[in-house]
Amino acid sequence: MGVNTKYKDSVFSFLFSNPDVLRELYCALQGINLSSDVPVTINTLQDVLFMDRVNDISFEIAGKLVVLIEHQSTINPNIPFRLLMYIARVYEKLIDRKGIYSRRLIPIPKPEFFVLYNGTAPFDNEKIIKLSDAFESTDSLGLQENGSAALELVVKIININKGHNEEIISKCKTLASYSDFVGKVQEHERAGKGREESIRKAIKYCIDNSILLEFFKQNASEVMNMLLTEWNWDDAFEVSRREGREDGLEEGRKEGREEGREEGREEGREEIARNALKEGATLEFIQKITGLDIEKIKKLAL
């Protein structure tokens, strides 16, 4: 199978781009069995929210369920809000807009939301986070909370690192293989290897041990580019978030918090551009994902 080598693609979303694999993954996550004749339709979004990256996985099951799955190496507390925007876009694709003004109730697929976590920071086996966790308190207005929130979105985070949720992982061969691969990368990084060397060694290990064998044999170089870009992006986003917060606090004492946050965001965009340049991305592509002008990108390449 050939890899789509656009930089915005991820190895994770590519591996789970097959309806049969997604059916198996969903059954593993929910601890159920679905017949192989239950239809699964992929409807993953393109160009959503941030830097042209797709949401990782979105699919329907028999027109009754719509499932959104994100894969993260760092836990983002804003993921319920992001998924709220994603699911609204998905429903726009699935439902006839004119029909929503009908007197007849339009049935819509029930949504379910998952995050699969495989970062290096310790994390529970499972955790539930909710959109309502982010809601402002109305106590200062003299209003008391009365029952459940009028709008809610619940996300289940599942740790897929080695040693966690082994029963779930064992029920989906592709998930187990991906977990093995990432575990090997992390093992080499803990031993002091650089990221690129760690990925190369992990790919070799997988080929030698028949883990995602055909995938890596056919696509090793493309996978290297995809992973390095994808994971370096994640690092750069974290730098941008952290520096934006820290600089924002410092500048808030001097000239206001907004200037500090903007400085952090600018440094984050520049870091992303440098990483993309190292991976051979074109100037036009880097401009598209970062918003930096071409001349600025050229200077970063020097």
N, C-alpha and C positions, 0 to 999 in steps of 0.2 A: 504494500500500500504506500502511496506517495504522500509526502507531507506538503501541506500548503505552507510555504515558507514566509508568508507575510509576518512581519515582526509582531503584530498585535495578537497573533494566534498563540496559544499556550499548549504545551505538551499535554497537560491534564485534559483540557477541553477536546483536544484531538483524540486522545485515547478513548474518551467517552462520547464519541460522535456516532456511535452505532446504536440503533434502537434496541437490539437484543442485549447489548452490554448495559444500556441504561435500565432496561427492565430488570436485569439481574442486580444492578446496583440498588435500585429502589427497593426491591424485595429484601436485600440484605439490610438496608437501613431501617426498614419497617418490620423485619422479622416475619414476612409473609411469603406466600407463593402465588405467583400469577402465571396462568397458562401462557405458553409461547404464542398462542393466537390472539392474545390481548394486544391490540395495536398501540404502539408508541410512536408519537410524532414529534420530531425535534423542531423547536421554534426559537432557538437561541437568538438574542437580540444583537444587532450590529450598532456600533457607534454610539454607545450609551454613556452619558455623563462625563467621562474623564479620559481625555487623551486617546480617543478613538478605540478604546479597548472594549471588547465584547464582554457581556456578562458570561460567566463560565458555561453554565448548562441550563437550558430551559426546555421542558418537553411536556407533552400531553400524554395521558394514559386513557385510552378509550373515550376521549372527549369528556371524561368525568373529573379528572384531576389535572391540574397544571402544577408542575414541580420545578422550582428554581433551586439550583445547587451552586454554591460558590466554594472555591478552593482557596484557602488563605494560609500564609505562613506567619502572619501576625493577626491578632484578633482586633478587628475594628469595631468599636462599640456603636458606630453609626450604620452598621450593616442593615438593621431593620429599616432604617429610613431609605437607604439605597434600594433595598429590595421592594419597598413600597413603590418607588418610582419605576422600577423594572416591571413589576406586575401590572401597573397601570398601562404601560406600553404594550405588554403582552396581551392584555385584554382588548386593547385597541385593535390589535391585529386579528383577534379571534372573533370579536363581536361586531356585527353590523351596526354602525353608528346610528343609522336611521331607525333601527329597531328599538333603540333604547327609549324612544318617545312613544312607543306603542303602548296601548292599554293592557297588553298581554305581558305577563311576567316572563322575562327572558332568562332561561337557565344558563348559568355560567359554571365552568369547571371550578371545583374546590381547590384553593391554593395550598401548597405546602412548601416550606422553606428550610433549607439545610445549609450549613457551612461545614466543610471538611477541613480540619486543621492539621497541618503537619509541620509546624514551626519548631524551633529549638527551645523556646521558653517553656517551662513546665506548665501543664494545663490539665484540667480535670478530664475524665473520660467523656463526659457529656455536660453540656450547660445550656440552659434556656435563656435567651435574651429577648426583650420585647421592645416594641416601638414606644410603649408608654413609659419605659425607663427614662426617656429623654424629655418627657413632657415637663414644662415649667410648673412649679407649684403655684397654686392660686391662693395660698394662705394669706399673703400680704393684701389681697383684695377683699379679705373677709369671707372668702368662699370656701366651703368645706368640700372635700372630695366625697362624691355621692355615687357609690357603686363603681362598676367597671368603666373604663374609658370608652368614649363614643367611637374611637377608631383604635384598632389594635392590629399588630402583626407580630407573630411569634416565630422565632428562628431557633432551630435546634443545632447547636454546635457539637460536632462529633470529632474526637481526637483520633486520627488515623495513623499516628506514629507507632512504631514497633513497640509492643508491650501494652498497647491500649486497644480496647474493643476488638479483641482477636476473633470473637465469635462473629461479629459483623463482617470484618475484613475477610475471614475465611470463606464467606458465602459469595464473594464476588472475586473471581480470579484476577480480573484486570486491576481492581482496587488493591488486592494483595500484592500483585507484582509492582504496582506503582509505589506502594508503601515500602517494599523491599528496596527499590531503586533509590528513593529519597533517603531511606535509612542509611544506605551505603554512602551517599554523598555526605550526609551529616557526619558519619563515622570518620571519613577521611578529613573533613574540615576540623573536627575535634582533634585529630592527630597533627594538625598544623599545616595541612596542605592548602594551597590556594583553591579558589572556587573552580577555576577551569580544570585544574589537575584532578580535583575531587570528582567532577562530573565525568571526566574521561575514564578514571579508574572505576567509577560506578557502572558506566556503560560496559566496560570490558568485563566486569564481574557478572553483570546480567547476561551478556552473551555467553560467557563461559559456563554459566549455570542455567541456561535456557529460560531466563526470565525476560519476557517481552522480546524473545529472540529475534523473530522476523522483523519486528518494528525497529529494533536497534541495528540489525544487520543492514537493513535497507536504507535507514535514515540517520545514521549516526552523526554525520556532519551537520545536517539540518537541525537535528535535535540539540546539538551543542549550541548552535546559534540561537535557537528558540529559548533554551533554558537560560543561557547567559544573559540574554536581553531581558527576558521575563523576570528573573530573580534580581538582576541589577536594578531594574525598574522598581521592584518592591523595596530594595534598599534605599534607592533615591527618594521614593515617596516617604519613607520613614524619616530620612534626613530632613526632607522638606517640612514634614509635620513637626518634628522635634525642634528644628531650628526656628521655624515660624513661631512656635510657642515660646521658646526661650528668648529669642530676639524681641518678640512682642512684649514680654514682661520687662525686659531691659529698656527698650525704647519707650514703653509706656511711662516710665519714670521721667523720660527726657522729652520726647516729642509726641507721644501718643502710641497706643498699641497697634493701630492699623499699619503704621509705617513699618514696625518690626515684623508683623505678620507678612507684609508684602515682600520685605527683604528675604525672609525665609523661603517664601514661595519662589522668588526669583532664583535663589541659590539652588533650590530643588530642581527647577527646570534646567538650569545649566548643568547640574550633575547628570540628569537624565540624558541631555544632549551629548555629553562627553561619553557616557556609556554606549549610546547608540552609535556614535562615531567609531568607537573601538570595534563595534560589531559590523561595520561596513554599511550602515544605513545611509541613504541618500540625504542630501541637504534638504530637499523638498519634503521628504518624509519626516525628518526631525523637526522642521518648521511646523508641520501639521500637528505633531503630537505635543509640542512644547509651547507653540505660540511665539517663539523667539524669531527675530528677523534673520535673514540669510547671512548678513554681514557679521552679526553677533556669533552665529554658529561657526562661520569660517574662522573667526578669531579663536574660538574654543578648540578648533582642530589644530592650531599651531603648537 
